[in-house]
Amino acid sequence: MAKLSEPFRLKGLELKNRIVMAPMCQYSVEEQDGTPNDWHFVHYVSRAVGGTGLILVEMTNVEPDGRITNRCLGLWDDAQIPAYARIVRECQRYGARVGVQIAHAGRKATDAERPVSSSPIPVEPTGWKTPHELTTAEVREQVGLFREAARRAVEAGFDTIELHGAHGYLIHQFHSPSLNRRTDEYGQDKLRFGCEVIAAVREVMPADMPLLLRFSATEYIEGGYGLDYGLEIARRYKEAGVDILHVSSGGEAPPNGSRQPGNYPGYQVPMARAVREAAGIPVIAVGMLDEPELAQSVVQSGDADLAGIGRALLRNPYWAVDALMKTEGLRAEQPAYKRGYPLK
């Protein structure tokens, strides 16, 4: 089976290894204009120098009121493209490939004066704003916003695009039976919105560019959907045009219920394997895969095609080179750093 160090190829995307930097919000847009700044440049380029195969830029939103906070990234204006292009070019210079996670926070947009959602259900517990239920026409407008954000991502030079359909954000709010109580076509077929977004984004992507989608394979709220429905989501989104599924879980709303399996290293890996087998599609496993041996075993065992690393890459931008040295005895690629990784 594959090792962490082995290349991964799908369509026109070629990764030098199977280590993926999972998207992690930085909340660092000081100007609150959605445009990445020097913090983001240093943050992402450091992980490219550190040997990561695929870097997924944090949740990047399709409109100002789609942000979790006003300090989050956005891609709703052509004027934002050059700042992203600068990050992409420099990361590619060090052998990394770069994707961007396009999203809308929906009812979880904390700084929006009037957040929106599939249905007017506020996040629990109290203190969250009651969202505006999008009209059918407004839902179609949201599809267009995703399309335009994807077009800008392509113009910025990203190697791939990921849609955020997990953790209770807008796409999730539509495909979740607990959060979508609509009576129109987007309620009768709860996966319709996600499928239309996928189709719209594919329209502006090159044919050889893979489309990723992150989704929650199960929900944790009481009465939330289980893995069987998660596998249905996976199959439908694959049919709509998704090439790789990034398998997470939960996050739809507090408090978590009894469905949550725990919070321990690799707790989501069985879900990733189930999705891979049921949908017949490459998957990224994620969830406390901090120890290199665990990440290696996830790939070698066939549980997943790629290992998503989150908080460990926040702590150590050189996690990838450290992991490949520890598991396979491979030295850092950057000549200036080789002395830091002596051969045993």
C-alpha positions in Angstrom: 0.0 0.0 0.0 1.0 3.7 -0.3 3.2 5.5 2.1 3.0 9.1 3.3 6.0 10.0 1.1 4.5 8.5 -2.1 3.0 10.9 -4.8 -0.7 11.1 -5.4 -2.2 11.9 -8.8 -5.8 12.6 -9.8 -6.7 14.3 -13.0 -4.2 17.2 -13.4 -3.3 17.4 -9.7 0.0 15.8 -8.7 1.1 15.8 -5.1 4.6 15.0 -4.1 3.4 13.3 -0.9 0.1 12.4 0.8 0.2 15.0 3.5 -2.6 17.5 3.4 -2.8 20.7 5.5 -6.4 20.8 6.6 -8.1 24.2 6.4 -7.9 26.1 9.7 -9.3 29.6 10.1 -6.7 32.2 11.2 -9.1 35.1 12.0 -6.3 37.4 11.0 -7.7 39.8 8.4 -7.0 43.0 10.3 -8.5 45.2 7.7 -11.7 43.1 7.8 -11.9 43.3 4.0 -11.6 39.5 3.4 -8.2 39.9 1.7 -5.2 37.8 2.9 -2.3 39.8 4.3 1.4 39.1 5.2 0.3 36.9 8.1 -1.5 34.5 5.7 1.5 34.7 3.3 4.0 33.6 5.9 1.6 31.1 7.5 1.0 29.2 4.2 4.4 29.5 2.6 6.0 28.2 5.8 4.1 25.0 5.5 5.1 24.7 1.9 8.8 25.1 2.9 8.0 22.5 5.6 7.2 19.8 3.0 3.4 19.6 2.9 2.1 18.1 -0.2 -1.3 19.8 -0.4 -2.1 23.0 1.4 -5.8 23.9 1.8 -6.3 27.5 2.5 -8.7 28.2 5.3 -12.5 28.7 4.9 -12.8 31.5 2.3 -16.2 33.0 2.0 -18.4 33.9 -1.0 -19.8 37.1 0.4 -19.1 39.4 3.3 -22.0 38.2 5.4 -20.9 34.6 4.8 -17.9 34.9 7.1 -17.7 33.4 10.5 -16.2 36.7 11.7 -15.3 39.9 10.0 -11.6 38.9 10.3 -12.1 35.8 8.0 -11.1 35.5 4.4 -13.3 36.1 1.4 -13.2 35.8 -2.4 -16.2 37.9 -3.4 -14.3 40.6 -5.3 -11.8 40.4 -8.2 -9.7 42.9 -6.4 -8.9 40.1 -3.8 -7.4 37.8 -6.5 -3.8 39.2 -6.5 -3.2 38.6 -2.8 -4.2 34.9 -3.2 -2.1 34.6 -6.3 1.0 35.8 -4.4 0.5 33.0 -1.8 -0.2 30.3 -4.4 2.9 31.2 -6.5 5.3 31.1 -3.5 3.9 27.9 -2.1 4.2 26.2 -5.5 7.8 27.4 -5.7 8.6 25.0 -2.9 6.8 22.0 -4.4 3.5 22.3 -2.6 0.1 22.3 -4.4 -2.5 24.7 -3.1 -6.3 24.6 -2.8 -8.8 26.9 -1.3 -11.8 26.0 0.8 -14.8 28.0 -0.5 -17.7 28.4 1.9 -20.5 30.3 3.4 -21.1 30.2 7.2 -24.8 30.6 7.0 -26.4 30.8 10.4 -23.0 30.6 12.0 -21.9 34.0 10.6 -21.5 35.7 14.0 -20.8 39.2 12.8 -23.5 39.3 10.1 -26.3 41.7 11.0 -28.7 39.2 9.4 -27.3 35.7 9.0 -29.0 33.4 6.5 -29.8 29.7 6.4 -31.9 27.0 4.9 -34.5 27.5 7.7 -34.9 30.1 10.5 -33.3 27.9 13.2 -30.8 29.6 15.4 -27.7 27.8 16.7 -28.2 26.5 20.2 -27.6 27.4 23.0 -29.1 30.9 23.2 -27.2 34.0 22.2 -27.1 33.3 18.5 -29.1 35.4 16.0 -32.1 33.8 14.3 -31.2 33.5 10.6 -33.3 34.7 7.7 -34.7 31.7 5.7 -33.4 32.2 2.2 -36.1 32.5 -0.4 -36.0 30.1 -3.4 -34.6 32.9 -5.5 -32.1 33.8 -2.9 -30.9 30.2 -2.8 -30.2 30.4 -6.5 -28.3 33.6 -6.0 -26.1 31.8 -3.4 -25.3 29.2 -6.0 -24.1 32.0 -8.3 -21.9 33.4 -5.5 -20.1 30.1 -5.1 -19.6 29.9 -8.9 -18.0 33.4 -8.9 -15.8 32.6 -6.0 -14.6 29.5 -7.8 -13.9 31.5 -10.9 -11.7 33.9 -8.9 -9.9 30.9 -7.3 -9.0 29.6 -10.8 -7.8 33.0 -11.8 -5.6 33.2 -8.7 -3.8 30.0 -9.8 -5.1 27.5 -7.2 -4.4 23.9 -8.1 -7.7 22.6 -6.7 -10.9 23.8 -4.9 -12.6 22.4 -1.9 -16.2 23.2 -1.0 -17.0 23.3 2.7 -20.1 21.1 3.3 -19.2 20.2 6.9 -19.5 21.5 10.4 -22.9 23.2 10.2 -22.1 25.8 7.5 -24.5 26.7 4.7 -24.2 23.6 2.5 -24.5 21.4 5.6 -27.5 23.5 6.7 -29.2 22.5 3.5 -28.4 18.8 3.4 -29.1 18.2 7.1 -32.7 17.0 7.8 -32.4 18.5 11.3 -31.5 22.0 9.9 -33.5 22.1 6.7 -37.3 22.3 7.2 -38.1 23.9 3.8 -41.1 23.0 1.7 -39.8 24.2 -1.7 -37.6 22.1 -4.0 -34.6 22.7 -1.7 -36.4 21.1 1.1 -38.0 18.3 -0.9 -34.5 17.3 -2.0 -32.2 18.4 0.7 -29.1 17.6 -1.3 -30.2 19.8 -4.2 -28.4 22.9 -3.1 -25.1 21.1 -2.6 -25.5 19.4 -6.0 -26.2 22.7 -7.7 -23.2 24.4 -6.1 -21.0 21.5 -7.2 -22.3 21.8 -10.8 -21.9 25.6 -10.8 -18.4 25.4 -9.5 -17.4 22.7 -12.1 -18.6 25.1 -14.8 -15.8 27.5 -14.2 -13.1 24.9 -13.2 -10.7 23.4 -15.8 -11.8 19.9 -16.7 -8.6 18.4 -15.3 -8.8 20.2 -11.9 -10.2 17.9 -9.1 -13.0 19.2 -6.9 -12.8 18.4 -3.2 -15.7 18.6 -0.7 -15.4 18.4 3.0 -18.5 17.0 4.8 -19.6 15.6 8.1 -20.2 11.9 7.7 -22.4 11.9 10.8 -24.0 14.6 13.0 -23.6 14.6 16.8 -26.8 16.4 17.8 -29.5 14.3 19.2 -31.7 13.2 16.3 -29.0 14.1 13.8 -28.2 12.0 10.8 -26.0 8.9 11.0 -23.5 7.2 8.8 -26.0 5.7 6.4 -27.3 9.1 5.4 -23.7 10.3 5.3 -22.9 7.7 2.7 -25.9 8.8 0.7 -24.5 12.4 0.8 -21.2 11.0 -0.4 -22.7 9.1 -3.3 -24.9 12.0 -4.4 -22.1 14.6 -4.3 -19.8 12.2 -6.2 -22.4 11.9 -8.9 -22.7 15.7 -9.0 -19.0 16.1 -9.8 -16.9 15.8 -6.6 -13.6 14.0 -7.1 -12.3 13.7 -3.5 -14.2 13.7 -0.2 -12.6 15.2 2.9 -14.3 13.2 5.7 -15.0 14.9 9.0 -18.0 14.7 11.4 -20.1 16.8 13.7 -19.8 20.5 14.1 -23.4 21.3 13.1 -24.4 22.7 16.5 -23.8 22.4 20.2 -24.3 20.5 22.3 -23.0 17.2 21.1 -25.1 14.2 21.8 -24.5 10.5 22.4 -23.7 9.9 18.7 -20.2 11.4 19.1 -17.7 8.5 19.0 -15.1 10.3 21.2 -12.3 12.7 20.8 -9.1 10.6 20.4 -6.5 10.1 17.8 -8.0 8.7 14.6 -11.6 8.7 15.8 -12.9 9.7 12.4 -10.8 7.3 10.4 -13.5 4.5 10.3 -15.9 7.0 8.7 -13.3 7.8 6.0 -12.8 4.2 5.2 -16.6 3.6 5.0 -17.0 6.6 2.6 -14.1 5.4 0.5 -15.6 1.9 0.1 -19.2 3.0 -0.3 -18.7 5.8 -2.8 -15.7 4.4 -4.6 -13.9 7.8 -4.4 -10.5 9.0 -2.9 -10.8 10.4 0.6 -8.9 12.5 3.0 -9.0 11.3 6.6 -8.7 13.9 9.3 -9.0 14.1 13.1 -6.0 14.2 15.5 -3.6 12.3 13.2 -0.8 14.2 14.9 1.6 11.3 15.4 3.4 10.5 12.1 3.0 6.7 12.7 -0.7 7.1 12.9 -0.9 9.2 9.7 1.3 6.6 8.0 -0.9 3.7 9.0 -4.1 5.5 7.8 -2.6 5.7 4.3 -0.8 2.3 4.3 -3.9 0.4 5.5 -6.1 1.8 2.8 -8.3 3.7 5.3 -7.7 6.8 3.2 -5.7 8.1 0.3 -4.5 11.2 2.0 -3.8 12.2 5.6 -5.2 15.6 6.7 -3.2 17.3 9.4 -4.7 20.2 11.3 -3.6 21.4 14.7 -0.2 19.6 14.5 0.6 21.8 11.5 -0.4 24.9 13.6 2.2 23.9 16.2 4.9 22.9 13.7 5.1 24.2 10.1 7.7 21.5 9.5 5.5 18.6 10.6 5.7 17.0 7.1 9.5 16.8 7.0 9.7 15.7 10.6 7.1 13.0 9.9 8.8 11.6 6.8 12.1 11.5 8.6 10.5 9.7 11.6 8.6 7.1 9.6 10.7 6.6 6.5 14.1 8.2 7.2 13.7 10.8 4.5 15.6 14.1 4.8 14.2 17.6 4.2 14.0 18.6 0.5 15.2 22.2 1.1 19.1 22.2 0.8 19.5 24.7 3.6 17.6 22.4 6.0 19.2 19.1 5.2 21.8 19.5 7.9 18.9 19.6 10.4 17.9 16.1 9.3 21.1 14.0 9.4 21.0 10.5 8.0 21.0 7.8 10.7 
